[in-house]
Amino acid sequence: PERSARVSKVRPPLHQYIRKLLFSDLDKSSVEHVLRQLRKLPWSECEAYILKCFLKVHKGKYSQVNLIAILTAGLSRYHHEFAVAVVDEILEEIRLGLELNDYNMQQRRIAHMRFLGELYNYEHIDSSVIFETLYLIIVFGHGTPEQDVLDPPEDCFRIRMIITLLQTCGQYFDRGSSKRKLDRFLIYFQRYVLSKGPLPLDIEFDIQDMFAELRPNMARYSSSEEVNAALVELEEHERTASSERQS
Amino acid sequence: MKDPLNKTKVVLRHLPPSISEAALRDQIDGRFSGRYKWFSFRPGKNSQKNLRYSRAYIDFQSTEDVIEFAEFFDGHIFVNEKGAQLKALVEYAPSQRVPKVWSKKDGR
């Protein structure tokens, strides 16, 4: 059949250059250079396109996601608006991923978790954003009629998301209030995991590895009853603590 | 964690993909003109394969403005040119950061 040849996309030279910098030049040794080159671009013209490319972290190598976080933090001194937009966009992507729960997006969603964790590691976001995201992942859609579509009982993908984020930045929650916040979250996480029933072995091993790395001495609950009792106690404790503060 | 009572940055989600920034600003400014410090519009994408809703991030002057805005726009129905209805959502933005007003000129 007659068919015209596939028309390849022709990108304007500036866009081609941005892509070359981010998708082929960027590596550990060139990150300073790439940052300088980005800063030299006519910013008002390129900002939207650079933002788009930063959000394509899943297209690059997984081991280089941290480099995009370094660039974001580096650009925030000069283009604060851009750096704010990167965070808003990545959080929207994570939220959208939860809303769609599309199998084809899994690789991208994992890269987004890694990127968010790296943004914390390079001090571009606060721990509160990380914890809000962690809690969002374990509760989103629960108790709604769509629960079976958004997070079916046999679907363990959200566990992978949590593990990815905590493997990226969890080691820094080792003191002070962020340590307490992680201790607390991991109990809620255990309740979520137990609600899934028996897990595939690979997931179970990943969870074990994560606990061994972050909280080797933390109790692992073996039943929903146990973890619920622990949470009742925790919430009771938090209530007395907050009422003492108020009085 | 920032007390929810102090949060001033919200995100307006699930806006029609084809809504223009000007049209949205018109609707918002009717009531909220001068009551926000920063506004950022993120256009959506109206393609068959990859539909994206539009969004807007808004940093209000006060928490009372946030509440009034949510009362007005959360669940607000936007109608696109084809007559399809979309229910918008108002939520606190998960990251409360907004751009600093000063912007250092990059000496490069």
Chai-1 contact restraints between the chains, C-beta under 6 A:
chainA,res_idxA,chainB,res_idxB,connection_type,confidence,min_distance_angstrom,max_distance_angstrom,comment,restraint_id
A,R39,B,D106,contact,1.0,0.0,6.0,A-B,restraint_1
A,R39,B,R108,contact,1.0,0.0,6.0,A-B,restraint_2
A,K40,B,R108,contact,1.0,0.0,6.0,A-B,restraint_3
A,Y78,B,K104,contact,1.0,0.0,6.0,A-B,restraint_4
A,Y78,B,D106,contact,1.0,0.0,6.0,A-B,restraint_5
A,H80,B,P99,contact,1.0,0.0,6.0,A-B,restraint_6
A,H80,B,K100,contact,1.0,0.0,6.0,A-B,restraint_7
A,E81,B,P99,contact,1.0,0.0,6.0,A-B,restraint_8
A,V84,B,R97,contact,1.0,0.0,6.0,A-B,restraint_9
A,V84,B,P99,contact,1.0,0.0,6.0,A-B,restraint_10
A,V87,B,S95,contact,1.0,0.0,6.0,A-B,restraint_11
A,D88,B,Y57,contact,1.0,0.0,6.0,A-B,restraint_12
A,L91,B,P94,contact,1.0,0.0,6.0,A-B,restraint_13
A,L91,B,S95,contact,1.0,0.0,6.0,A-B,restraint_14
A,S128,B,M1,contact,1.0,0.0,6.0,A-B,restraint_15
A,V129,B,S95,contact,1.0,0.0,6.0,A-B,restraint_16
A,E132,B,P94,contact,1.0,0.0,6.0,A-B,restraint_17
